[in-house]
Amino acid sequence: MKAVIVAAVMLILLQGNLGLDIQQEAETHVVTVDSTQLRFTPSTLTINEGDTLRFVWGGQALPHNSVEENGVFDSGDPERELDYGHVFDYDSAGTYSFFCEPHEAVGMAGSVTVLDVEAPNVGEQNNSLGASTNDANTTSTTTQLQLAVGFLVLFAAAMWRARIYD
């Protein structure tokens, strides 16, 4: 009887997080500038909700920026060096067109298609890059710890009961 209880508890504990922490990994997609042709690289891309679209360039001869045509994101004034990102939250599926203000007339434009995905159950999403995910990690870790302690208590109770009746 003890061996069956020990085997069952070990199998449960070896299951890891028991599927409680199934989350889609958010990705960061980088767009740069091809100054020789005044183009964004890549100029079109497809991402998932929850992903970050990051515009990065440095040492450019001409200043650039990235502005979404409906104001969803705006990297600010044109700069020769830029590191700007925007997180698409979980209700932002669609296609977004963006352009470089000083070079829009010569075709420096692009678009991003954001695919609809199911939001993880970690509370409200925030499209600020400075947002912390520590609260979600703490909740997940706390749940896992509670499960582990619960299994240990059940194991101890089973062992105590087996000891009394053996």
N, C-alpha and C positions, 0 to 999 in steps of 0.2 A: 504494500500500500504506500509506504514511504517513497519507494522508487517511482511510482506512478505520479505522485504529487510533485516530487522534485522534477521529473521530466516535464510535466505540464507547465510548471512555473518557469523552468528554463526556456521552454519553447516560446512562451508568452514574452519573456524578457528579451529573447533574441529577435523578436519581431521589430525591434527598433522603436520608432515613434508611433507604431500602430496606425499609420496613415493619418495622423492628426495634423501633420505639418505639410500637406500636399499643397504646394504653391508654385505658380508659374514664376520662373526666374525672369525678372525684368532685364532687358538688354539696353545698352547704350549704342546708338547708331551715330557715327561721326560723318559730318559733311565738311569738306574743305573747299578751298578756292583754287581754281586753275587760273592764275593771273594772266598767263599768256593768251588765253582765249576768253577771258572774262566769263567763266562758267563756274557753277557749283559742281563739286564732284562728291558723290553721285548727284545728278540733278533730279532723279526720281528714285524713290525708295518706298518700300512697304514695311511697316512695323506693326507691333501689337499694342493695344491699349496697355498702359502701365510702363511702356518703354520710354527711354529718353532720346530725344533728338538733340544732338550736340553739334554746334558750329564752332570749328577751331581753325584758326590760321594765325600766322605770325610772319613778320619780316616782309610784308607785302609792300610793293612800290606805291600802290593805290589803296586808299581806305575802302572797306566794304562793310556791309551789315546784312542782316537777314530780317525781313519783315513779312509776316503772314498777311495776306491781303485783307482779312477781316479782323485783324488786330489780336488774333489768338496768341501770338508771340511776337516779340520785337526785341532784337538784340541791342537796340539803342542807336546812337550816332555811329556813322561809319568810322571804322578803326583799322589800322594796319596790323594790329594784333588783337585777337579776340578768342575768348573761350566762354561760350554762352550755351546754356542748355535749357530745354523745356521738356517736362514730363507730361505725356498725354495721359490724363486720368481715365478711369474706367467707364466714362460715359461720353467719350470723345471720338467714337468711330466716325470715319469719313475721310474725305480727301481735302488736303490743305495746300494751297499754292503760296509760295513765298518768293521774294525777289530781293535784289540788292538795290537800294534806293538810287545811288548814283549811277548805276549801270543797268537799270531796268530797260532803258531804251535800246540797248544793244543785246538784249536777250538774256541777261544774267538773272535767271529765274529757275525755280524748281518746284517739285511737289512731293508731298508725303501722303501716302495712303495709310490710315490707321485702321487696323482690323479689330473687329469686336471680339473680345475674349471675356470669359467669366472672371469677375473680380474675386480675389482671395478674400476670405473672411477675417480681415485684420482691421476693420474700422474704416473711417473715412480716408480717402486718398487725398493727397496734397501734391500739387504740381510744382512745389518749391523744391529746388535741389538741396536746400539746407535741411529738409525734414529728416527727422530721425526715425529709424525703424526699430529702435530699441524697445519700444512698448510692445510691438508685435512679437519680437524675439523673447521678451520677458514673459509674456503670456504663454507662448509655446513652451518655453523651458519650465515654467511653473506647472503647466498641465502635465508635462512628461514626468516631472518630479513627483507630483501627486499620484500619478499612476504607478510609478515605481514603488513609492512608499506603501500604497494600497496593496500591491502584489506581495510585498515583503510581509506586511501584517497578516494577509491571508495565509501565506506560507508558514509564518510562525504559529498561527492559530492551528493550522492543519497538523504541524509537527507536534504541538503541545497536545492536541487531541489524540494523535496516534500514540504518543508516549503514555498517556493516561490509560488508554484501552489495550495496550500491548502487555 
